[in-house]
């Protein structure tokens, strides 16, 4: 069974300042695997500064890891050149937060969709290009006759975001990095776009890494979740288990701070004392905000397997078996 994507102990460190330069760890020791024959939707959740956008940039090859490796279909992405690099660029697509950003107001939607067709030589005639566009638009639930020939200002935010998904789909991707794809879309259209993404995974075999700060959408779209805080994995596992029964105080804080109309959980049940952020390196990064902090928390906790499909990096679970980061994905359902 081959892997589509493998992250092996990936860290990203930025140095700030020339004199007395300080290291800022944006991402710390992340390992995960997506299998080629089992397309899935994995959520990476966290607040701003958690490292989730750094992860997206790494996966798209915009930046390189400081340590560790990102392996795509057996090849380290930092060493890809020529044909292989082009294939990676085609097979790994992104949908970003802002559904307006990729649109040039002076061009119709057709132009936006034609550019990747030309760049990746996906059609040899105009008719074939048109067919491809129509197919991709239909696949995301849009009627080509309502969309083609129109300018961006004639479309709603939800339509534009679905066009972005269609644009990615044109390239027949294997992996989609969806970075906050519904955060700028009206609440009424969110479910629609999430359903579109789910269809891509189910009907087109595309694996999706869904990056979000919003656990409600994570709950509705993904099977598994990784919760990041200050660049490190705090908790991971089956999305239902993690959200309904979080084992890490940080995940509890996230879950408890959001109203959950559809979950069997009372809002505000868990008292979380928010203290000033900024736990120093070396210990648990959450300890300055954690209501359960103990002396031992000045040492960074390993991941403990709290149930068959859940793990948390917290000493509250130190009686449970430790799990090394590389084996984390084995707990995640597909
Ligand atoms: Fe809180 Fe300690 Fe667990 Fe960190 S390791 S979340 S400080 S109890």
Boltz pocket constraint, residues with backbone or C-beta under 6 A from the ligand:
constraints:
  - pocket:
      binder: B
      contacts: [[A, 248], [A, 249], [A, 250], [A, 284], [A, 285], [A, 286], [A, 287], [A, 288], [A, 290], [A, 291], [A, 292], [A, 293], [A, 294], [A, 297], [A, 299], [A, 301], [A, 313], [A, 314], [A, 315], [A, 316]]
      max_distance: 6.0
